[in-house]
Amino acid sequence: MLPWSVAFAVTFVASLMLTPAARATAQRLGVVDHPDGKRKLQDKAVPLWGGVAVYLALLFGLLVIRHGPFDTGEALN
């Protein structure tokens, strides 16, 4: 049970750190959703790379559980 708790904590912290970086990178590169006044009712442009940050955090958590100090030696199915 402890390895999965560690993996959850690592994934959570990684997502907290990667999300602002993804937001800044998306804004710098212009990967944003601009409001159009019809369907998109946000006030300003919204960065679109939040999912990339979450995905990378998940991969990092899985790498920790597979290759970290709590390596169970089992395949992640």
N, CA, C and O atoms as a Tripos MOL2 file, in Angstrom:
@<TRIPOS>MOLECULE
protein
  308   307    77     0     0
PROTEIN
NO_CHARGES

@<TRIPOS>ATOM
      1 N           0.8190   -1.2000    0.0000 N.3       1 MET1
      2 CA          0.0000    0.0000    0.0000 C.3       1 MET1
      3 C           0.8650    1.2670    0.0000 C.2       1 MET1
      4 O           0.5160    2.2650   -0.6310 O.2       1 MET1
      5 N           1.9860    1.2150    0.7090 N.am      2 LEU2
      6 CA          2.8600    2.3850    0.7920 C.3       2 LEU2
      7 C           3.3890    2.8310   -0.5680 C.2       2 LEU2
      8 O           3.4230    4.0350   -0.8240 O.2       2 LEU2
      9 N           3.8090    1.9150   -1.4650 N.am      3 PRO3
     10 CA          4.3040    2.3950   -2.7700 C.3       3 PRO3
     11 C           3.2580    3.1860   -3.5420 C.2       3 PRO3
     12 O           3.5920    4.1600   -4.2160 O.2       3 PRO3
     13 N           2.0110    2.7820   -3.4530 N.am      4 TRP4
     14 CA          0.9630    3.5010   -4.1920 C.3       4 TRP4
     15 C           0.6900    4.8630   -3.5660 C.2       4 TRP4
     16 O           0.3650    5.8150   -4.2760 O.2       4 TRP4
     17 N           0.8190    4.9670   -2.2560 N.am      5 SER5
     18 CA          0.6600    6.2640   -1.5940 C.3       5 SER5
     19 C           1.7830    7.2080   -1.9970 C.2       5 SER5
     20 O           1.5550    8.3960   -2.2260 O.2       5 SER5
     21 N           2.9910    6.6740   -2.0820 N.am      6 VAL6
     22 CA          4.1320    7.4860   -2.5160 C.3       6 VAL6
     23 C           3.9410    7.9210   -3.9630 C.2       6 VAL6
     24 O           4.1960    9.0750   -4.3090 O.2       6 VAL6
     25 N           3.4900    6.9950   -4.8090 N.am      7 ALA7
     26 CA          3.2570    7.3340   -6.2160 C.3       7 ALA7
     27 C           2.1950    8.4210   -6.3410 C.2       7 ALA7
     28 O           2.3320    9.3310   -7.1590 O.2       7 ALA7
     29 N           1.1330    8.3330   -5.5330 N.am      8 PHE8
     30 CA          0.0890    9.3640   -5.5570 C.3       8 PHE8
     31 C           0.6690   10.7120   -5.1390 C.2       8 PHE8
     32 O           0.4000   11.7290   -5.7780 O.2       8 PHE8
     33 N           1.4600   10.7250   -4.0720 N.am      9 ALA9
     34 CA          2.0390   11.9800   -3.5910 C.3       9 ALA9
     35 C           2.9930   12.5790   -4.6250 C.2       9 ALA9
     36 O           2.9860   13.7890   -4.8510 O.2       9 ALA9
     37 N           3.8070   11.7360   -5.2480 N.am     10 VAL10
     38 CA          4.7440   12.2170   -6.2710 C.3      10 VAL10
     39 C           3.9760   12.7790   -7.4600 C.2      10 VAL10
     40 O           4.3230   13.8380   -7.9840 O.2      10 VAL10
     41 N           2.9360   12.0750   -7.8850 N.am     11 THR11
     42 CA          2.1270   12.5390   -9.0150 C.3      11 THR11
     43 C           1.4420   13.8610   -8.6930 C.2      11 THR11
     44 O           1.3890   14.7580   -9.5350 O.2      11 THR11
     45 N           0.9200   13.9820   -7.4840 N.am     12 PHE12
     46 CA          0.2440   15.2130   -7.0710 C.3      12 PHE12
     47 C           1.2000   16.4030   -7.0750 C.2      12 PHE12
     48 O           0.8820   17.4640   -7.6120 O.2      12 PHE12
     49 N           2.3650   16.2190   -6.4760 N.am     13 VAL13
     50 CA          3.3520   17.3040   -6.4180 C.3      13 VAL13
     51 C           3.8520   17.6500   -7.8180 C.2      13 VAL13
     52 O           4.0300   18.8220   -8.1480 O.2      13 VAL13
     53 N           4.0780   16.6230   -8.6410 N.am     14 ALA14
     54 CA          4.5390   16.8800  -10.0120 C.3      14 ALA14
     55 C           3.4950   17.6630  -10.7990 C.2      14 ALA14
     56 O           3.8460   18.5500  -11.5760 O.2      14 ALA14
     57 N           2.2130   17.3460  -10.6070 N.am     15 SER15
     58 CA          1.1750   18.0830  -11.3290 C.3      15 SER15
     59 C           1.1000   19.5340  -10.8590 C.2      15 SER15
     60 O           0.8520   20.4360  -11.6590 O.2      15 SER15
     61 N           1.3150   19.7560   -9.5680 N.am     16 LEU16
     62 CA          1.3280   21.1320   -9.0540 C.3      16 LEU16
     63 C           2.4910   21.9330   -9.6250 C.2      16 LEU16
     64 O           2.3730   23.1390   -9.8390 O.2      16 LEU16
     65 N           3.6090   21.2670   -9.8690 N.am     17 MET17
     66 CA          4.7810   21.9650  -10.4040 C.3      17 MET17
     67 C           4.7210   22.1170  -11.9240 C.2      17 MET17
     68 O           5.1750   23.1280  -12.4590 O.2      17 MET17
     69 N           4.1690   21.1290  -12.6220 N.am     18 LEU18
     70 CA          4.1650   21.1570  -14.0820 C.3      18 LEU18
     71 C           3.0530   22.0320  -14.6710 C.2      18 LEU18
     72 O           3.2120   22.5710  -15.7660 O.2      18 LEU18
     73 N           1.9460   22.1770  -13.9680 N.am     19 THR19
     74 CA          0.8250   22.9440  -14.5120 C.3      19 THR19
     75 C           1.1810   24.4090  -14.7600 C.2      19 THR19
     76 O           0.8890   24.9100  -15.8460 O.2      19 THR19
     77 N           1.7980   25.1230  -13.8130 N.am     20 PRO20
     78 CA          2.1890   26.5110  -14.1190 C.3      20 PRO20
     79 C           3.2200   26.5990  -15.2480 C.2      20 PRO20
     80 O           3.1960   27.5390  -16.0420 O.2      20 PRO20
     81 N           4.1160   25.6260  -15.3150 N.am     21 ALA21
     82 CA          5.1140   25.6270  -16.3980 C.3      21 ALA21
     83 C           4.4380   25.4160  -17.7500 C.2      21 ALA21
     84 O           4.7950   26.0630  -18.7350 O.2      21 ALA21
     85 N           3.4610   24.5110  -17.7970 N.am     22 ALA22
     86 CA          2.7340   24.2720  -19.0460 C.3      22 ALA22
     87 C           1.9230   25.5090  -19.4400 C.2      22 ALA22
     88 O           1.8410   25.8560  -20.6190 O.2      22 ALA22
     89 N           1.3320   26.1630  -18.4530 N.am     23 ARG23
     90 CA          0.5570   27.3820  -18.7300 C.3      23 ARG23
     91 C           1.4420   28.4700  -19.3180 C.2      23 ARG23
     92 O           1.0840   29.0980  -20.3140 O.2      23 ARG23
     93 N           2.5900   28.6930  -18.7050 N.am     24 ALA24
     94 CA          3.5040   29.7330  -19.1820 C.3      24 ALA24
     95 C           4.0380   29.4090  -20.5770 C.2      24 ALA24
     96 O           4.1370   30.2910  -21.4300 O.2      24 ALA24
     97 N           4.3790   28.1470  -20.8040 N.am     25 THR25
     98 CA          4.8910   27.7510  -22.1160 C.3      25 THR25
     99 C           3.8190   27.8980  -23.1850 C.2      25 THR25
    100 O           4.1060   28.3710  -24.2850 O.2      25 THR25
    101 N           2.5950   27.5040  -22.8790 N.am     26 ALA26
    102 CA          1.5060   27.6270  -23.8490 C.3      26 ALA26
    103 C           1.2390   29.0960  -24.1800 C.2      26 ALA26
    104 O           1.0150   29.4420  -25.3400 O.2      26 ALA26
    105 N           1.2630   29.9480  -23.1740 N.am     27 GLN27
    106 CA          1.0480   31.3750  -23.4330 C.3      27 GLN27
    107 C           2.1840   31.9610  -24.2540 C.2      27 GLN27
    108 O           1.9460   32.7670  -25.1530 O.2      27 GLN27
    109 N           3.4200   31.5650  -23.9550 N.am     28 ARG28
    110 CA          4.5660   32.0860  -24.6930 C.3      28 ARG28
    111 C           4.5410   31.6460  -26.1570 C.2      28 ARG28
    112 O           4.9220   32.4120  -27.0430 O.2      28 ARG28
    113 N           4.0920   30.4120  -26.4120 N.am     29 LEU29
    114 CA          4.0540   29.8880  -27.7790 C.3      29 LEU29
    115 C           2.7410   30.1920  -28.5020 C.2      29 LEU29
    116 O           2.6010   29.8850  -29.6860 O.2      29 LEU29
    117 N           1.7830   30.7930  -27.7990 N.am     30 GLY30
    118 CA          0.5210   31.1540  -28.4270 C.3      30 GLY30
    119 C          -0.4610   30.0010  -28.5700 C.2      30 GLY30
    120 O          -1.3650   30.0620  -29.4030 O.2      30 GLY30
    121 N          -0.2980   28.9520  -27.7710 N.am     31 VAL31
    122 CA         -1.2150   27.8070  -27.8040 C.3      31 VAL31
    123 C          -2.3290   28.0900  -26.8020 C.2      31 VAL31
    124 O          -2.3530   27.5380  -25.7020 O.2      31 VAL31
    125 N          -3.2490   28.9600  -27.2070 N.am     32 VAL32
    126 CA         -4.3340   29.4010  -26.3300 C.3      32 VAL32
    127 C          -5.6540   29.3710  -27.0950 C.2      32 VAL32
    128 O          -5.6840   29.3980  -28.3250 O.2      32 VAL32
    129 N          -6.7320   29.3140  -26.3370 N.am     33 ASP33
    130 CA         -8.0750   29.3670  -26.8980 C.3      33 ASP33
    131 C          -8.6080   30.7830  -26.6970 C.2      33 ASP33
    132 O          -8.8140   31.2180  -25.5630 O.2      33 ASP33
    133 N          -8.8300   31.4970  -27.7940 N.am     34 HIS34
    134 CA         -9.2830   32.8800  -27.7190 C.3      34 HIS34
    135 C         -10.8080   32.9390  -27.6400 C.2      34 HIS34
    136 O         -11.4910   32.1540  -28.2980 O.2      34 HIS34
    137 N         -11.3470   33.8610  -26.8400 N.am     35 PRO35
    138 CA        -12.8080   34.0170  -26.7710 C.3      35 PRO35
    139 C         -13.3500   34.5590  -28.0950 C.2      35 PRO35
    140 O         -12.7110   35.3840  -28.7470 O.2      35 PRO35
    141 N         -14.5370   34.0850  -28.4820 N.am     36 ASP36
    142 CA        -15.1350   34.5660  -29.7280 C.3      36 ASP36
    143 C         -16.4780   35.2630  -29.5030 C.2      36 ASP36
    144 O         -17.0710   35.7760  -30.4520 O.2      36 ASP36
    145 N         -16.9690   35.2870  -28.2480 N.am     37 GLY37
    146 CA        -18.2140   35.9680  -27.9520 C.3      37 GLY37
    147 C         -19.4560   35.1480  -28.2270 C.2      37 GLY37
    148 O         -20.5550   35.5670  -27.8610 O.2      37 GLY37
    149 N         -19.3220   33.9970  -28.8560 N.am     38 LYS38
    150 CA        -20.4770   33.1470  -29.1540 C.3      38 LYS38
    151 C         -20.4900   31.9380  -28.2240 C.2      38 LYS38
    152 O         -21.2900   31.8800  -27.2900 O.2      38 LYS38
    153 N         -19.6190   30.9870  -28.4750 N.am     39 ARG39
    154 CA        -19.5500   29.7930  -27.6300 C.3      39 ARG39
    155 C         -18.5150   29.9410  -26.5350 C.2      39 ARG39
    156 O         -18.7190   29.4540  -25.4230 O.2      39 ARG39
    157 N         -17.4290   30.5920  -26.8230 N.am     40 LYS40
    158 CA        -16.3250   30.7300  -25.8710 C.3      40 LYS40
    159 C         -16.5210   32.0250  -25.1040 C.2      40 LYS40
    160 O         -16.2100   33.1060  -25.6050 O.2      40 LYS40
    161 N         -17.0330   31.9150  -23.8960 N.am     41 LEU41
    162 CA        -17.4420   33.0970  -23.1470 C.3      41 LEU41
    163 C         -16.4290   33.5450  -22.0970 C.2      41 LEU41
    164 O         -16.7330   34.4080  -21.2740 O.2      41 LEU41
    165 N         -15.2000   32.9550  -22.1200 N.am     42 GLN42
    166 CA        -14.1960   33.3930  -21.1480 C.3      42 GLN42
    167 C         -13.7700   34.8280  -21.4590 C.2      42 GLN42
    168 O         -13.9260   35.3040  -22.5830 O.2      42 GLN42
    169 N         -13.2330   35.5030  -20.4530 N.am     43 ASP43
    170 CA        -12.8430   36.9040  -20.5920 C.3      43 ASP43
    171 C         -11.5520   37.0950  -21.3780 C.2      43 ASP43
    172 O         -11.3920   38.0860  -22.0900 O.2      43 ASP43
    173 N         -10.6250   36.1370  -21.2450 N.am     44 LYS44
    174 CA         -9.3380   36.2660  -21.9180 C.3      44 LYS44
    175 C          -8.9170   34.9060  -22.4600 C.2      44 LYS44
    176 O          -9.5770   33.8980  -22.2110 O.2      44 LYS44
    177 N          -7.8230   34.8860  -23.1960 N.am     45 ALA45
    178 CA         -7.3240   33.6510  -23.7830 C.3      45 ALA45
    179 C          -6.9280   32.6530  -22.6950 C.2      45 ALA45
    180 O          -6.3480   33.0230  -21.6740 O.2      45 ALA45
    181 N          -7.2550   31.3740  -22.9370 N.am     46 VAL46
    182 CA         -6.9920   30.3110  -21.9690 C.3      46 VAL46
    183 C          -5.9570   29.3530  -22.5570 C.2      46 VAL46
    184 O          -6.1510   28.8590  -23.6680 O.2      46 VAL46
    185 N          -4.8580   29.0770  -21.8410 N.am     47 PRO47
    186 CA         -3.8540   28.1290  -22.3310 C.3      47 PRO47
    187 C          -4.4450   26.7240  -22.4690 C.2      47 PRO47
    188 O          -5.3310   26.3340  -21.7080 O.2      47 PRO47
    189 N          -3.9440   25.9740  -23.4490 N.am     48 LEU48
    190 CA         -4.5270   24.6750  -23.7620 C.3      48 LEU48
    191 C          -3.6750   23.4740  -23.3480 C.2      48 LEU48
    192 O          -4.0260   22.3510  -23.7110 O.2      48 LEU48
    193 N          -2.5890   23.6420  -22.6180 N.am     49 TRP49
    194 CA         -1.6810   22.5340  -22.3380 C.3      49 TRP49
    195 C          -1.7850   21.9860  -20.9220 C.2      49 TRP49
    196 O          -0.8410   21.3560  -20.4480 O.2      49 TRP49
    197 N          -2.8940   22.2030  -20.2350 N.am     50 GLY50
    198 CA         -3.0520   21.6600  -18.8880 C.3      50 GLY50
    199 C          -3.0580   20.1440  -18.8820 C.2      50 GLY50
    200 O          -2.5400   19.5280  -17.9500 O.2      50 GLY50
    201 N          -3.6310   19.5330  -19.9030 N.am     51 GLY51
    202 CA         -3.6590   18.0790  -19.9930 C.3      51 GLY51
    203 C          -2.2830   17.4740  -20.1740 C.2      51 GLY51
    204 O          -2.0240   16.3680  -19.7000 O.2      51 GLY51
    205 N          -1.3990   18.1850  -20.8530 N.am     52 VAL52
    206 CA         -0.0270   17.7120  -21.0330 C.3      52 VAL52
    207 C           0.6660   17.6330  -19.6730 C.2      52 VAL52
    208 O           1.3820   16.6700  -19.4020 O.2      52 VAL52
    209 N           0.4630   18.6210  -18.8290 N.am     53 ALA53
    210 CA          1.0780   18.6300  -17.5020 C.3      53 ALA53
    211 C           0.5600   17.4710  -16.6590 C.2      53 ALA53
    212 O           1.3430   16.8150  -15.9720 O.2      53 ALA53
    213 N          -0.7250   17.2100  -16.6970 N.am     54 VAL54
    214 CA         -1.3080   16.1120  -15.9260 C.3      54 VAL54
    215 C          -0.7900   14.7630  -16.4370 C.2      54 VAL54
    216 O          -0.4780   13.8760  -15.6430 O.2      54 VAL54
    217 N          -0.7020   14.6140  -17.7400 N.am     55 TYR55
    218 CA         -0.2050   13.3720  -18.3280 C.3      55 TYR55
    219 C           1.2500   13.1230  -17.9350 C.2      55 TYR55
    220 O           1.6040   12.0040  -17.5630 O.2      55 TYR55
    221 N           2.0910   14.1470  -18.0140 N.am     56 LEU56
    222 CA          3.4920   13.9980  -17.6360 C.3      56 LEU56
    223 C           3.6350   13.6890  -16.1460 C.2      56 LEU56
    224 O           4.5020   12.9050  -15.7620 O.2      56 LEU56
    225 N           2.8010   14.2890  -15.3090 N.am     57 ALA57
    226 CA          2.8370   13.9980  -13.8760 C.3      57 ALA57
    227 C           2.4450   12.5430  -13.6210 C.2      57 ALA57
    228 O           3.0480   11.8820  -12.7750 O.2      57 ALA57
    229 N           1.4530   12.0420  -14.3350 N.am     58 LEU58
    230 CA          1.0520   10.6400  -14.1960 C.3      58 LEU58
    231 C           2.1880    9.7160  -14.6080 C.2      58 LEU58
    232 O           2.4690    8.7370  -13.9160 O.2      58 LEU58
    233 N           2.8420   10.0120  -15.7200 N.am     59 LEU59
    234 CA          3.9690    9.1940  -16.1530 C.3      59 LEU59
    235 C           5.0970    9.2080  -15.1210 C.2      59 LEU59
    236 O           5.7160    8.1760  -14.8580 O.2      59 LEU59
    237 N           5.3570   10.3590  -14.5490 N.am     60 PHE60
    238 CA          6.4040   10.4620  -13.5380 C.3      60 PHE60
    239 C           6.0610    9.6170  -12.3140 C.2      60 PHE60
    240 O           6.9310    8.9380  -11.7690 O.2      60 PHE60
    241 N           4.8060    9.6520  -11.8800 N.am     61 GLY61
    242 CA          4.3810    8.8320  -10.7520 C.3      61 GLY61
    243 C           4.5150    7.3460  -11.0460 C.2      61 GLY61
    244 O           4.9290    6.5770  -10.1780 O.2      61 GLY61
    245 N           4.1690    6.9350  -12.2620 N.am     62 LEU62
    246 CA          4.3070    5.5290  -12.6370 C.3      62 LEU62
    247 C           5.7730    5.1110  -12.7150 C.2      62 LEU62
    248 O           6.1120    3.9810  -12.3620 O.2      62 LEU62
    249 N           6.6340    6.0000  -13.1670 N.am     63 LEU63
    250 CA          8.0710    5.6960  -13.1940 C.3      63 LEU63
    251 C           8.6240    5.5270  -11.7830 C.2      63 LEU63
    252 O           9.4680    4.6630  -11.5430 O.2      63 LEU63
    253 N           8.1540    6.3420  -10.8610 N.am     64 VAL64
    254 CA          8.6090    6.2260   -9.4770 C.3      64 VAL64
    255 C           8.1740    4.8930   -8.8840 C.2      64 VAL64
    256 O           8.9540    4.2340   -8.1970 O.2      64 VAL64
    257 N           6.9430    4.4950   -9.1420 N.am     65 ILE65
    258 CA          6.4560    3.2410   -8.5780 C.3      65 ILE65
    259 C           7.1500    2.0440   -9.2270 C.2      65 ILE65
    260 O           7.3220    1.0110   -8.5810 O.2      65 ILE65
    261 N           7.5470    2.1670  -10.4840 N.am     66 ARG66
    262 CA          8.1640    1.0400  -11.1810 C.3      66 ARG66
    263 C           9.6710    0.9700  -10.9550 C.2      66 ARG66
    264 O          10.2140   -0.1240  -10.8000 O.2      66 ARG66
    265 N          10.3550    2.1020  -10.9320 N.am     67 HIS67
    266 CA         11.8070    2.1110  -10.8680 C.3      67 HIS67
    267 C          12.3680    2.7810   -9.6180 C.2      67 HIS67
    268 O          13.5850    2.8970   -9.4750 O.2      67 HIS67
    269 N          11.5140    3.2130   -8.7310 N.am     68 GLY68
    270 CA         11.9700    3.9090   -7.5320 C.3      68 GLY68
    271 C          12.3770    2.9550   -6.4350 C.2      68 GLY68
    272 O          12.5470    1.7570   -6.6660 O.2      68 GLY68
    273 N          12.5330    3.4910   -5.2380 N.am     69 PRO69
    274 CA         12.9780    2.6690   -4.1170 C.3      69 PRO69
    275 C          11.9630    1.6120   -3.6830 C.2      69 PRO69
    276 O          12.3090    0.6780   -2.9590 O.2      69 PRO69
    277 N          10.7190    1.7550   -4.1180 N.am     70 PHE70
    278 CA          9.6710    0.8020   -3.7430 C.3      70 PHE70
    279 C           9.3690   -0.1610   -4.8870 C.2      70 PHE70
    280 O           8.2540   -0.6750   -4.9730 O.2      70 PHE70
    281 N          10.3230   -0.4140   -5.7550 N.am     71 ASP71
    282 CA         10.1110   -1.2620   -6.9290 C.3      71 ASP71
    283 C           9.5960   -2.6280   -6.4890 C.2      71 ASP71
    284 O          10.2550   -3.3370   -5.7290 O.2      71 ASP71
    285 N           8.4160   -2.9840   -6.9730 N.am     72 THR72
    286 CA          7.8240   -4.2680   -6.6260 C.3      72 THR72
    287 C           8.2580   -5.3640   -7.5900 C.2      72 THR72
    288 O           8.0690   -6.5470   -7.3070 O.2      72 THR72
    289 N           8.8400   -4.9800   -8.7300 N.am     73 GLY73
    290 CA          9.2600   -5.9730   -9.7100 C.3      73 GLY73
    291 C           8.1260   -6.5150  -10.5560 C.2      73 GLY73
    292 O           8.3430   -7.3550  -11.4290 O.2      73 GLY73
    293 N           6.9280   -6.0420  -10.3040 N.am     74 GLU74
    294 CA          5.7680   -6.5110  -11.0500 C.3      74 GLU74
    295 C           5.4790   -5.5700  -12.2130 C.2      74 GLU74
    296 O           5.7720   -4.3750  -12.1640 O.2      74 GLU74
    297 N           4.8990   -6.1440  -13.2500 N.am     75 ALA75
    298 CA          4.4940   -5.3220  -14.3840 C.3      75 ALA75
    299 C           3.2730   -4.4900  -13.9900 C.2      75 ALA75
    300 O           2.4180   -4.9430  -13.2280 O.2      75 ALA75
    301 N           3.2060   -3.2850  -14.5140 N.am     76 LEU76
    302 CA          2.0340   -2.4320  -14.2780 C.3      76 LEU76
    303 C           0.9930   -2.7530  -15.3460 C.2      76 LEU76
    304 O           1.1010   -2.2980  -16.4850 O.2      76 LEU76
    305 N           0.0140   -3.5190  -14.9830 N.am     77 ASN77
    306 CA         -1.0530   -3.9140  -15.9330 C.3      77 ASN77
    307 C          -2.2290   -2.9870  -15.8350 C.2      77 ASN77
    308 O          -3.2140   -3.1610  -16.5520 O.2      77 ASN77
@<TRIPOS>BOND
     1     1     2 1
     2     2     3 1
     3     3     4 2
     4     3     5 am
     5     5     6 1
     6     6     7 1
     7     7     8 2
     8     7     9 am
     9     9    10 1
    10    10    11 1
    11    11    12 2
    12    11    13 am
    13    13    14 1
    14    14    15 1
    15    15    16 2
    16    15    17 am
    17    17    18 1
    18    18    19 1
    19    19    20 2
    20    19    21 am
    21    21    22 1
    22    22    23 1
    23    23    24 2
    24    23    25 am
    25    25    26 1
    26    26    27 1
    27    27    28 2
    28    27    29 am
    29    29    30 1
    30    30    31 1
    31    31    32 2
    32    31    33 am
    33    33    34 1
    34    34    35 1
    35    35    36 2
    36    35    37 am
    37    37    38 1
    38    38    39 1
    39    39    40 2
    40    39    41 am
    41    41    42 1
    42    42    43 1
    43    43    44 2
    44    43    45 am
    45    45    46 1
    46    46    47 1
    47    47    48 2
    48    47    49 am
    49    49    50 1
    50    50    51 1
    51    51    52 2
    52    51    53 am
    53    53    54 1
    54    54    55 1
    55    55    56 2
    56    55    57 am
    57    57    58 1
    58    58    59 1
    59    59    60 2
    60    59    61 am
    61    61    62 1
    62    62    63 1
    63    63    64 2
    64    63    65 am
    65    65    66 1
    66    66    67 1
    67    67    68 2
    68    67    69 am
    69    69    70 1
    70    70    71 1
    71    71    72 2
    72    71    73 am
    73    73    74 1
    74    74    75 1
    75    75    76 2
    76    75    77 am
    77    77    78 1
    78    78    79 1
    79    79    80 2
    80    79    81 am
    81    81    82 1
    82    82    83 1
    83    83    84 2
    84    83    85 am
    85    85    86 1
    86    86    87 1
    87    87    88 2
    88    87    89 am
    89    89    90 1
    90    90    91 1
    91    91    92 2
    92    91    93 am
    93    93    94 1
    94    94    95 1
    95    95    96 2
    96    95    97 am
    97    97    98 1
    98    98    99 1
    99    99   100 2
   100    99   101 am
   101   101   102 1
   102   102   103 1
   103   103   104 2
   104   103   105 am
   105   105   106 1
   106   106   107 1
   107   107   108 2
   108   107   109 am
   109   109   110 1
   110   110   111 1
   111   111   112 2
   112   111   113 am
   113   113   114 1
   114   114   115 1
   115   115   116 2
   116   115   117 am
   117   117   118 1
   118   118   119 1
   119   119   120 2
   120   119   121 am
   121   121   122 1
   122   122   123 1
   123   123   124 2
   124   123   125 am
   125   125   126 1
   126   126   127 1
   127   127   128 2
   128   127   129 am
   129   129   130 1
   130   130   131 1
   131   131   132 2
   132   131   133 am
   133   133   134 1
   134   134   135 1
   135   135   136 2
   136   135   137 am
   137   137   138 1
   138   138   139 1
   139   139   140 2
   140   139   141 am
   141   141   142 1
   142   142   143 1
   143   143   144 2
   144   143   145 am
   145   145   146 1
   146   146   147 1
   147   147   148 2
   148   147   149 am
   149   149   150 1
   150   150   151 1
   151   151   152 2
   152   151   153 am
   153   153   154 1
   154   154   155 1
   155   155   156 2
   156   155   157 am
   157   157   158 1
   158   158   159 1
   159   159   160 2
   160   159   161 am
   161   161   162 1
   162   162   163 1
   163   163   164 2
   164   163   165 am
   165   165   166 1
   166   166   167 1
   167   167   168 2
   168   167   169 am
   169   169   170 1
   170   170   171 1
   171   171   172 2
   172   171   173 am
   173   173   174 1
   174   174   175 1
   175   175   176 2
   176   175   177 am
   177   177   178 1
   178   178   179 1
   179   179   180 2
   180   179   181 am
   181   181   182 1
   182   182   183 1
   183   183   184 2
   184   183   185 am
   185   185   186 1
   186   186   187 1
   187   187   188 2
   188   187   189 am
   189   189   190 1
   190   190   191 1
   191   191   192 2
   192   191   193 am
   193   193   194 1
   194   194   195 1
   195   195   196 2
   196   195   197 am
   197   197   198 1
   198   198   199 1
   199   199   200 2
   200   199   201 am
   201   201   202 1
   202   202   203 1
   203   203   204 2
   204   203   205 am
   205   205   206 1
   206   206   207 1
   207   207   208 2
   208   207   209 am
   209   209   210 1
   210   210   211 1
   211   211   212 2
   212   211   213 am
   213   213   214 1
   214   214   215 1
   215   215   216 2
   216   215   217 am
   217   217   218 1
   218   218   219 1
   219   219   220 2
   220   219   221 am
   221   221   222 1
   222   222   223 1
   223   223   224 2
   224   223   225 am
   225   225   226 1
   226   226   227 1
   227   227   228 2
   228   227   229 am
   229   229   230 1
   230   230   231 1
   231   231   232 2
   232   231   233 am
   233   233   234 1
   234   234   235 1
   235   235   236 2
   236   235   237 am
   237   237   238 1
   238   238   239 1
   239   239   240 2
   240   239   241 am
   241   241   242 1
   242   242   243 1
   243   243   244 2
   244   243   245 am
   245   245   246 1
   246   246   247 1
   247   247   248 2
   248   247   249 am
   249   249   250 1
   250   250   251 1
   251   251   252 2
   252   251   253 am
   253   253   254 1
   254   254   255 1
   255   255   256 2
   256   255   257 am
   257   257   258 1
   258   258   259 1
   259   259   260 2
   260   259   261 am
   261   261   262 1
   262   262   263 1
   263   263   264 2
   264   263   265 am
   265   265   266 1
   266   266   267 1
   267   267   268 2
   268   267   269 am
   269   269   270 1
   270   270   271 1
   271   271   272 2
   272   271   273 am
   273   273   274 1
   274   274   275 1
   275   275   276 2
   276   275   277 am
   277   277   278 1
   278   278   279 1
   279   279   280 2
   280   279   281 am
   281   281   282 1
   282   282   283 1
   283   283   284 2
   284   283   285 am
   285   285   286 1
   286   286   287 1
   287   287   288 2
   288   287   289 am
   289   289   290 1
   290   290   291 1
   291   291   292 2
   292   291   293 am
   293   293   294 1
   294   294   295 1
   295   295   296 2
   296   295   297 am
   297   297   298 1
   298   298   299 1
   299   299   300 2
   300   299   301 am
   301   301   302 1
   302   302   303 1
   303   303   304 2
   304   303   305 am
   305   305   306 1
   306   306   307 1
   307   307   308 2
@<TRIPOS>SUBSTRUCTURE
     1 MET1         2 RESIDUE 1 A MET
     2 LEU2         6 RESIDUE 1 A LEU
     3 PRO3        10 RESIDUE 1 A PRO
     4 TRP4        14 RESIDUE 1 A TRP
     5 SER5        18 RESIDUE 1 A SER
     6 VAL6        22 RESIDUE 1 A VAL
     7 ALA7        26 RESIDUE 1 A ALA
     8 PHE8        30 RESIDUE 1 A PHE
     9 ALA9        34 RESIDUE 1 A ALA
    10 VAL10       38 RESIDUE 1 A VAL
    11 THR11       42 RESIDUE 1 A THR
    12 PHE12       46 RESIDUE 1 A PHE
    13 VAL13       50 RESIDUE 1 A VAL
    14 ALA14       54 RESIDUE 1 A ALA
    15 SER15       58 RESIDUE 1 A SER
    16 LEU16       62 RESIDUE 1 A LEU
    17 MET17       66 RESIDUE 1 A MET
    18 LEU18       70 RESIDUE 1 A LEU
    19 THR19       74 RESIDUE 1 A THR
    20 PRO20       78 RESIDUE 1 A PRO
    21 ALA21       82 RESIDUE 1 A ALA
    22 ALA22       86 RESIDUE 1 A ALA
    23 ARG23       90 RESIDUE 1 A ARG
    24 ALA24       94 RESIDUE 1 A ALA
    25 THR25       98 RESIDUE 1 A THR
    26 ALA26      102 RESIDUE 1 A ALA
    27 GLN27      106 RESIDUE 1 A GLN
    28 ARG28      110 RESIDUE 1 A ARG
    29 LEU29      114 RESIDUE 1 A LEU
    30 GLY30      118 RESIDUE 1 A GLY
    31 VAL31      122 RESIDUE 1 A VAL
    32 VAL32      126 RESIDUE 1 A VAL
    33 ASP33      130 RESIDUE 1 A ASP
    34 HIS34      134 RESIDUE 1 A HIS
    35 PRO35      138 RESIDUE 1 A PRO
    36 ASP36      142 RESIDUE 1 A ASP
    37 GLY37      146 RESIDUE 1 A GLY
    38 LYS38      150 RESIDUE 1 A LYS
    39 ARG39      154 RESIDUE 1 A ARG
    40 LYS40      158 RESIDUE 1 A LYS
    41 LEU41      162 RESIDUE 1 A LEU
    42 GLN42      166 RESIDUE 1 A GLN
    43 ASP43      170 RESIDUE 1 A ASP
    44 LYS44      174 RESIDUE 1 A LYS
    45 ALA45      178 RESIDUE 1 A ALA
    46 VAL46      182 RESIDUE 1 A VAL
    47 PRO47      186 RESIDUE 1 A PRO
    48 LEU48      190 RESIDUE 1 A LEU
    49 TRP49      194 RESIDUE 1 A TRP
    50 GLY50      198 RESIDUE 1 A GLY
    51 GLY51      202 RESIDUE 1 A GLY
    52 VAL52      206 RESIDUE 1 A VAL
    53 ALA53      210 RESIDUE 1 A ALA
    54 VAL54      214 RESIDUE 1 A VAL
    55 TYR55      218 RESIDUE 1 A TYR
    56 LEU56      222 RESIDUE 1 A LEU
    57 ALA57      226 RESIDUE 1 A ALA
    58 LEU58      230 RESIDUE 1 A LEU
    59 LEU59      234 RESIDUE 1 A LEU
    60 PHE60      238 RESIDUE 1 A PHE
    61 GLY61      242 RESIDUE 1 A GLY
    62 LEU62      246 RESIDUE 1 A LEU
    63 LEU63      250 RESIDUE 1 A LEU
    64 VAL64      254 RESIDUE 1 A VAL
    65 ILE65      258 RESIDUE 1 A ILE
    66 ARG66      262 RESIDUE 1 A ARG
    67 HIS67      266 RESIDUE 1 A HIS
    68 GLY68      270 RESIDUE 1 A GLY
    69 PRO69      274 RESIDUE 1 A PRO
    70 PHE70      278 RESIDUE 1 A PHE
    71 ASP71      282 RESIDUE 1 A ASP
    72 THR72      286 RESIDUE 1 A THR
    73 GLY73      290 RESIDUE 1 A GLY
    74 GLU74      294 RESIDUE 1 A GLU
    75 ALA75      298 RESIDUE 1 A ALA
    76 LEU76      302 RESIDUE 1 A LEU
    77 ASN77      306 RESIDUE 1 A ASN
